[in-house]
Amino acid sequence: MEHPVILINNLNKIFGEGTANAVHALKDISLTVQSNEFISLIGPSGCGKSTLLRIIGDLTQPTAGDITVNNKTAHQARLDRDYGMVFQAATLYDWRTVAKNVQLPLELMKYPRAEREARTEKMLKLVELGDFAKHYPWQLSGGMQQRVAIARALSFEPSILLMDEPFGALDEMTRERLNLEVLSIWDKTKTTVVFVTHSITEAVFLSTRVVVMSARPGQIAEDIAINLPQPRNADTREQVRFFELETEVREALRKSESQKL
């Protein structure tokens, strides 16, 4: 029987536990993610979306509860390079070319030079930046820089891609174009994606499921299946079912907010 890629049971996170300034960030989170799902986490600012993503990626530790990733601890999964991570800032090194930025994790993992170069060429082609290998990050637009960051995160072929508001700082047209590119990459790589966003439209367009979180302490208010046909394209956003799902997610957010008041 195939195990879930991510399995979270009764997870809690309290920052500064036992102090007067303790913050209960996450409360009783239980979530199952299967292979090749695209899960979006959405909720009000401060609800713990990014904290949950960081716990999945073993960048911070839960206070209580259990989490397994690929049927092992999150820490072991990180050591085994099961994750690729993309954040809101592309965090590229200006003194390294685009190709050298993509190759960085491969260098740290001591891949042979020929394999590093082959993987870099493949990833840059995947994100449609094959002609920019010798450029530097400061010569690229913000959207292109994020595509480099995605290529770098996928360079070692992780089974899971964690994305924390990667397009939040981009203009709407660039964001929509990158949404299409991410779906194309997801389809080609069969990677499992957990994606944090504040955008209802983006969450519905990208996802197989949208997980709606309540205000702090963050809890899962609703888990909504997005039953839109694949592959998706610009016309998807004009479908009646798309607007219905947007409304369902919006109402779930409003309901979770009212329950906290």
N, C-alpha and C positions, 0 to 999 in steps of 0.2 A: 504494500500500500504506500502511495506517495505521501510524504510528509509535507505540511505547509512550508512555504519558504520562510514566512515570519509568523510566529505564534506568541501572542502576548496575553498573559493572564493576570488580572487584578493588579495592574501596575500602578504604583503611586510614586510621585516625586515631590519631596519637600525640600526647598532650599533653606539652609540655616536651621535645620530641624533642632528643636530643643532651645532655641533662642527666642528672645522677645520679638525679633523681626522675621520670624519664620514665614515662608511663603509656600502655600500648598499649591503647586503648579499643576499637577495631574492627579486625578482621583479615580481609582478602580477602572483603569483602562484594560479592556479585553478586545483583542483584534486578531483576526486570522487573515493572512495574505497568501494566496496560492500563486503558483508559478505563472509568469507572463501576465499577471494582472497589472493594471495601471490604476493605482489608488491615489486619490487626491485628499489631502487633509485641509479642511476649511473651517474657519471660525473667527470670532472677534479677536482683535489684537490683544495679546497677553494671555490667550487661552491655553497655551502650551503646545501648539502645533510644532514649532521648531524644536522645543524640548523633547517631544516624543520622537521626532526624526533623529535627534542627536543620541537619544538612548538606543534606538534601533542600530545606529552606526557606531555605538560604543564610544561616543565622544563625551558622554556624561553617564552617570550611574543612577539607576532607580533606587528609591528609598525602600520600596517593598514591591513584591510581585515577581513574576517570572517572565523571561523572554528568551526564546530560542530562534536562531536564524540558521536555515539549512540544517536543522536538527542538531545544533550545537549552540554553545553560548555565544552571545553577541561579541564578546571579547575574542573568542577563538575565530569567529567568522571574520573579524577585522584582521587578525593575524594571518588568516588564510587568503586575504585580499578578495573576499566575496563582495565587497562594496566598491562602487564608484560614487563620488560625491561631487555635486555641483551646487554652489551657493549663489547668493544674489550678486555678489562681486565676483568677477571672473578670476581674480587673484593670479594673473599671469605675471611672469618676470619680464620686465621691459628690456633687459639686456640679452634675453634669449630669443631666438627666432621662433616663429610659430611652430615649426617642426621640433625645435629643441624643447619648447614648452610641453608639447604633446608627449615627447619622449621621456620627460623627467621621471615619472613613476617607473618606467621601464629601466632607466638607468639605476634607480635606487634598488630595484629588484634584480639587478645584474643580468638583464637579458643581453645576449650577444648583439653586437652592433648591427649585423645584417638583419636580425629579427626585429630590432628596434626600428630600423628604417622601413622595413616592410610593413610593420604594423602602423607606423605613423602615416605612411602613404595611404594605406587602406582607410584609416580613420578620417584623414583629411578629405579623402574622396567621399566618404560617407556623409560628412557635414558640408560638402560642396565648397571646400576651401583648398582643393588640390593645387590651385595656382598661386597660393599665398604662403607656401611652406617657408620661403626665405624672407618673408616680411617680418616686421617686429610688431608687438601688440599695439604700440602707440600709432601705428599706421593703419589700424583697423577701426571700424565703427564698433559701438557697444554691442550690437547684435552679433557681429562677426567674432568679437572677443568671447562672447558666451558660447558660440559654436566651437571655438578652440577649447574652451573649458570642458565642453561635453565630449569632444574628441579625446582629450586627455583622460577624462574619467572612464572612458570606454576602452582605452588603449590596451589594458591588460585583461580585457574580456570578463569583467565581473558579472555575476549572475543577478546582482541587484544594483539599481541606480537610485540614489537618494538625492532629491532636488529640493532645495530650500529657496522658494521664491526666485528662481533663476532669471525671470523676465520682468520682475517687479519694477525695475528702474528704466525700462525701455518704453518707447512710444507705442501707441496702440497698433499701428500698422506693422511695425517690426515684430511686436509680440505675436500678432496673429500669424505672421509668416513663420516665425520660429515654432509656434504651436504645431503647424503642419509638418515642419521638419522633424520635430521630436517624435511625432506619431510615425513618420516614415522610418526613423531610426529604430524606434521601439518595435515596429513590425519586422524589420530586417534582422535585428539582434536577438529578439525574443527575450529581452531583459525584463525582469520584474521591476516596476517603478513605483516609488513612493514619493509623492510630489506635494509640497506645501504651497498654498496660494491664498490670496485674499479675494481673487476674482471668481465670482460665480460662473460667469461665461466660460472662463478658461477651464475651470474644474469640470464643467459638464462636457465641454468639447473634447477634452483629453482623455477622460477617465472611463474605466470599466465600472468603478464604484467611487462615490463621493462620501467620505466620512465627515459628518458635520459634528463639530465640537462645541461645547458650551463655554460660557465665560468661566474664568478661573474660580475654583479649581477645575481645570479642563476635564470634561467627561465626554464620552461619545453619546451625542444626543440622537443621531440617526445615521444609518448606514444605507445609502441609496444606490441601488443598481442603475447604471446608465445604459439602457437598452437601445442605444442608437446603432445603426448598422456600421460595419467597417468595410473598407477603409473610409475615413471621414475626409471631407474636403470643405471648401468655402461654402458650398451649398448646404452643408449640414446645419449651419447656423440659421438657416432660413426655414428649416423644417418645423412643422407644428409641434412635433414631439420634443424637439430641442427646447422650445419655449415652455412647454409643459414641465420639463425636467428642471429648467432654470427656476420656474415658479416653485416647484417642490423643494428645491434646495433653499431658496430664499425664505420660504415659509418655515422650514425646519430651523433656519438660523434665527428667525424672529421668535419662534416658539421657545427655543433654548434660552434666548435672552429674557423673555418674559418670565420664565420659570425661575430665573435667578433674582428677579426684582423683588 
